[in-house]
Amino acid sequence: MKRNRKKWSVAGICVLLITFAVIIGFHVNSRRGKYEVGQLEIVIDGSDKARYFPGEQAVITATARNLLQEKADHILLKMDVYHLEQAVYSQQQSLVFEPEEDRKVSLTWQAPETDYQGYLICLELTDDKGNVIAGDTIGIDVSSDWVKFPRYGYLCNYGEEENTEEKIARMNRYHINAIEYYDWHALHHEPLPEDITKQSLGVWEDWSGRRIYGETVKNYIDNAHDRNMVNMAYNMIYAGTDSFVKDSDGNPTEAADWQIYFAPDNERGEGVFTFQMGSSPSGNGNLYFMNPLNPSWQEYIFSQENHVFEVLDFDGWHGDTVGDWGKMTDAFGNPLGVGEQGEPIYEVKETYRQFLNAAKEALGGRYLSFNPVGAQGINQVNTSNADVLYTEFWPWDQDRNGELYDTYQSLVTEVERTMEESKPYSIDEKGKSLVVKAYINYYKTTGTMNAPGVLLCDAAVYAAGGSRLEIGNGNNMLHVEYYPDDAIPMGDVLQEYMVKMADFTVAYENLLRDGQFTTENRVEIADYQVSKDGQSDTIWAYTRTDQIHEILHLINLLGTDNEWRDERGKKEAPIYAEDLKVKYYTDKEITQVYMASFSYEDGRSIELSFEEGEDLNGRYIEFAVPALEYWCMVYMK
């Protein structure tokens, strides 16, 4: 059968093309809204609390702006709540803006009853076609207790004119859920003078002569409690000052018999173990260290700390040390005590577990956190009843294998060890998340904190399941060990990064520090050098897993070094990388792949397409990561 063939003229083809163009144009125009990206703006100001109890209502405030000189109508404000990639809640409302109007908006969300969960709240302004004009995100932590996901901050100024509410509000934006009150006390051996009472808080001086106003401390605590923040009273676990060991006539007191001395074969010193803090108008500029296992000292200091709780509504004790100084004896040349196996103890770091367990019992339900400086004796702390683990790292200290704590990998290794060793002593047997204090720009004296040094250290610690103490006293960042001397602020760019880092680590806390452990999965990235242990000038492919996910952290060390200490703030930002072709080797059956980063798409999870394959190195999946600035996380289900 012969088929008829229609012949098309040139004119007919032109008419057809024009018709198609009109149809396509109509479709595009029907999707195009009245407003374009950048003509309106929404910025999340914050949440009303740093942590929410299961079932508690969260309040999110934001500032919406019409940047146009004309009225903007038919605008929708959408709020979507995500747990990882899963949408769990949505709401929207209509808005009309006057020309160049700024408007405060407030939205509420009833948190689920599930405990210890992180969420990402996304706010978007859309037009009547559903096109997104502006958006912002914030992390939300729903946890009944702070000890599973500690986010430590600090305070150090307690003058009469301090704006306590404003400082706490600023710290709340970083989701800080516990505060170390540094040098709030009068003296280490006498945190509160005897004449200070709950009814008459008064004023006292610290060792350096700074005036501490009791009402200011109380106001900080009250403001923090309003935000579901925990307040920890800082103090040394074993220190007294000059007036504790000598009376007004210069004669030894009873406490002099509680002191520790350098052992005769200790090359680091001789005689009584003492430490000079600085000039003191009251003559209390020296620390004298007591034997942590001396029963009389324990009875004394526990009584002092409990007196603090009777006067001020602190939630716990943050104990401090000055690190390891080698072999010591008591005042009579004897060992400091006896270990669990009956062995003599000559090193202070071997006293920690016994002291902390006794302190925890004596505190009557209050929290206990503790700082074994330099991570010396950290194994004792990990296996104690301390609620939160915390360490101040120095690059010259060595770990238990003799390796220096000078690289990102050295911090990661200790965070991993802590999580593993503390499992039997944690609330869910998944281990405790180590709070890392590390002074990044230690010798910087002018300008602002250097963002690359800060962000790369944070990325390594958070990826391993740890946390950081670095932000506090309002909107400041620590760079030296004596907090009141801190004088190097964050710049605007670093502040923006740190807010997003805080949101990201809260939103994804269930992938970062909720039972994950490190694996040795092979990772290849086309055209890039990859390392498993954070070598300089590589992309660090750090692999983790849990019962549901395979997790790949990509930390960008391209064009920079692997040392966490950026002493003078000279570290360059890593070389930005795009469209990374990643091969991830695994025998697991992967069904979905997602990527998230604090510096990409405001922390939202982005689904990645992937292909499966196999070569001489085994089975793998292959996918493309769109961008790597500092750190991104790929998680696979």
Secondary structure as UniProt FT lines:
FT   HELIX           10..31
FT   TURN            37..38
FT   STRAND          40..47
FT   TURN            54..55
FT   STRAND          57..66
FT   STRAND          72..83
FT   TURN            84..85
FT   STRAND          86..97
FT   TURN            99..100
FT   STRAND          102..110
FT   STRAND          117..126
FT   TURN            128..129
FT   STRAND          132..142
FT   STRAND          152..155
FT   TURN            160..161
FT   HELIX           164..172
FT   TURN            173..175
FT   STRAND          178..181
FT   TURN            182..183
FT   TURN            188..189
FT   TURN            194..195
FT   STRAND          203..205
FT   TURN            207..208
FT   STRAND          211..213
FT   HELIX           214..226
FT   TURN            227..228
FT   STRAND          230..236
FT   STRAND          239..241
FT   HELIX           242..245
FT   TURN            248..249
FT   HELIX           254..258
FT   STRAND          259..262
FT   TURN            264..265
FT   TURN            267..268
FT   STRAND          274..276
FT   TURN            281..282
FT   STRAND          286..290
FT   TURN            292..293
FT   HELIX           295..311
FT   STRAND          316..320
FT   STRAND          327..330
FT   TURN            331..332
FT   STRAND          337..338
FT   TURN            340..341
FT   STRAND          344..345
FT   HELIX           348..350
FT   HELIX           352..362
FT   TURN            363..365
FT   STRAND          367..370
FT   HELIX           373..375
FT   TURN            376..377
FT   HELIX           378..382
FT   STRAND          388..392
FT   TURN            395..396
FT   TURN            400..401
FT   HELIX           408..421
FT   HELIX           423..425
FT   STRAND          435..437
FT   TURN            440..443
FT   HELIX           451..463
FT   TURN            464..465
FT   STRAND          467..468
FT   STRAND          471..472
FT   TURN            473..475
FT   STRAND          476..477
FT   HELIX           483..485
FT   HELIX           492..507
FT   HELIX           509..512
FT   STRAND          517..518
FT   STRAND          523..525
FT   TURN            526..527
FT   STRAND          530..531
FT   TURN            536..537
FT   STRAND          539..545
FT   STRAND          550..556
FT   TURN            558..559
FT   TURN            567..568
FT   STRAND          577..585
FT   STRAND          593..597
FT   TURN            598..599
FT   HELIX           601..603
FT   STRAND          606..608
FT   STRAND          610..615
FT   TURN            616..617
FT   STRAND          618..628
FT   STRAND          631..636
//
